[in-house]
Amino acid sequence: MVCPFCGKEAQKGVLSGDGRCRVRWKAGDRKADFWDALSGSGQVTAVQYTLSTFTAEAYFCSACRKMIIETDVEA
């Protein structure tokens, strides 16, 4: 994939974690809180969950140090 920020090649990879909580996104300067989790808002749809882990396909550009993830955020 060509990096949309600098035009150099970005490498495809995977984000992963321990699965203790869902990956969420929230606008502004505050992280998602308990009420966001309870309502289900801000969950990143690109993330695939199992019982103990999560994964998401992503591209990383080592030239400008940006990561690109194609996803949507549930409202």
Secondary structure as GFF3:
##gff-version 3
##sequence-region A 1 75
A	DSSP	beta_strand	11	17	.	.	.	ID=ss1
A	DSSP	alpha_helix	34	39	.	.	.	ID=ss2
A	DSSP	beta_strand	48	49	.	.	.	ID=ss3
A	DSSP	beta_strand	54	61	.	.	.	ID=ss4
A	DSSP	beta_strand	66	68	.	.	.	ID=ss5
###
